[in-house]
């Protein structure tokens, strides 16, 4: 059974403007605390469509198990100011998606990733979730 990773953005509409502050919280469940090696949380953008996929990381946080922080499952929050570009774009050939991503690295086995998409900018964008 895979661990459950829950991500929540402070704006339930998931619509942000350049320069806005984004707050994200996440929590891990359905796994023992000692099975987790580290947790990475990031705000990033990816492209999809024709051509090669591209990606850019805007904000990145890594939490490791330590004496001060032995249980990485607990609710954790981080925030950042969003950049002025690139903006979300839902073209017919190329799409640009912004994501909050949480990646869980386990003591044994593969990592687990959960994404939550959001829109940056006012341009009408896709209605489907990011790939």
C-alpha positions as CSV (number, residue, x, y, z in Angstrom):
1,X,0.0,0.0,0.0
2,X,1.4,3.4,-1.0
3,X,1.5,6.2,1.6
4,X,-1.2,8.9,1.3
5,X,0.2,12.4,0.6
6,X,-2.3,15.3,1.0
7,X,-1.6,18.7,-0.4
8,X,-3.7,21.9,0.2
9,X,-3.3,25.4,-1.1
10,X,-4.5,28.4,0.9
11,X,-6.6,29.6,-2.1
12,X,-9.2,26.9,-2.8
13,X,-9.8,28.3,-6.3
14,X,-6.1,27.5,-7.2
15,X,-5.9,30.8,-9.1
16,X,-2.9,33.2,-8.4
17,X,-1.5,36.3,-10.0
18,X,2.2,37.0,-10.5
19,X,3.7,38.4,-7.3
20,X,1.0,36.7,-5.1
21,X,2.1,34.7,-2.1
22,X,1.2,31.1,-2.2
23,X,0.9,29.0,1.0
24,X,0.9,25.2,0.7
25,X,0.4,22.6,3.4
26,X,0.9,18.9,3.2
27,X,0.7,15.8,5.4
28,X,1.6,12.2,5.0
29,X,-0.5,9.3,6.2
30,X,-0.8,5.5,6.0
31,X,2.9,4.9,6.6
32,X,5.1,4.4,9.7
33,X,7.2,7.3,10.7
34,X,10.4,5.3,10.6
35,X,9.8,4.2,7.0
36,X,10.3,7.8,5.8
37,X,13.8,9.0,4.9
38,X,13.0,12.5,3.7
39,X,10.2,14.7,2.2
40,X,10.7,17.3,-0.6
41,X,8.1,20.0,-1.3
42,X,8.3,22.3,-4.3
43,X,6.5,24.9,-6.4
44,X,7.4,24.3,-10.1
45,X,6.2,24.5,-13.6
46,X,6.2,21.9,-16.4
47,X,5.3,21.9,-20.0
48,X,3.4,19.2,-21.9
49,X,2.5,18.7,-25.6
50,X,4.6,18.5,-28.7
51,X,8.4,18.5,-28.3
52,X,10.4,17.8,-25.2
53,X,9.0,18.3,-21.7
54,X,10.6,21.2,-19.8
55,X,10.5,22.0,-16.1
56,X,11.6,24.8,-13.8
57,X,11.7,24.7,-10.0
58,X,10.6,28.0,-8.3
59,X,10.8,27.0,-4.6
60,X,12.2,23.9,-3.0
61,X,12.3,22.6,0.6
62,X,13.7,19.3,1.9
63,X,13.0,17.9,5.3
64,X,15.1,15.1,6.7
65,X,14.5,12.9,9.8
66,X,16.5,14.3,12.7
67,X,16.5,14.3,16.5
68,X,14.5,17.5,16.4
69,X,12.2,16.2,13.7
70,X,11.8,12.4,14.0
71,X,8.3,12.3,12.4
72,X,7.9,13.8,8.9
73,X,4.2,12.8,8.6
74,X,2.9,15.8,10.6
75,X,1.2,18.6,8.8
76,X,3.8,21.0,7.5
77,X,3.3,24.4,5.7
78,X,5.6,26.5,3.5
79,X,5.1,29.6,1.4
80,X,6.7,31.6,-1.3
81,X,6.1,34.6,-3.6
82,X,5.2,33.6,-7.1
83,X,7.2,34.9,-10.0
84,X,6.1,37.1,-12.8
85,X,6.7,34.5,-15.5
86,X,6.2,32.0,-17.0
87,X,2.4,32.2,-16.8
88,X,0.1,29.2,-17.1
89,X,-0.8,28.5,-20.7
90,X,-3.2,26.1,-22.3
91,X,-2.3,26.2,-26.0
92,X,-3.2,23.5,-28.5
93,X,0.5,22.6,-29.1
94,X,2.1,23.3,-25.8
95,X,0.7,23.7,-22.3
96,X,2.5,25.2,-19.2
97,X,1.3,23.9,-15.8
98,X,2.2,25.2,-12.4
99,X,2.2,22.6,-9.6
100,X,2.7,22.2,-5.9
101,X,4.6,18.9,-5.6
102,X,5.4,16.7,-2.6
103,X,7.8,13.8,-3.0
104,X,8.3,11.2,-0.2
105,X,11.6,9.2,-0.1
106,X,11.3,6.0,1.8
107,X,13.9,4.0,3.6
108,X,13.1,1.1,1.2
109,X,11.4,1.1,-2.1
110,X,10.6,3.8,-4.7
111,X,9.7,7.4,-3.9
112,X,6.1,8.6,-4.0
113,X,5.0,11.8,-5.5
114,X,1.8,13.8,-5.3
115,X,1.0,16.9,-7.5
116,X,-1.6,19.6,-7.1
117,X,-2.0,22.0,-10.1
118,X,-2.8,25.7,-9.9
119,X,-3.0,28.6,-12.4
120,X,-0.6,31.5,-12.5
121,X,-2.0,34.5,-14.4
122,X,-5.4,35.5,-15.8
123,X,-5.1,33.9,-19.2
124,X,-7.9,31.3,-19.7
125,X,-6.2,28.0,-19.3
126,X,-6.8,24.3,-19.5
127,X,-9.6,22.6,-17.6
128,X,-7.9,19.3,-17.2
129,X,-5.4,18.4,-14.6
130,X,-1.7,18.5,-15.3
131,X,-0.2,15.2,-16.6
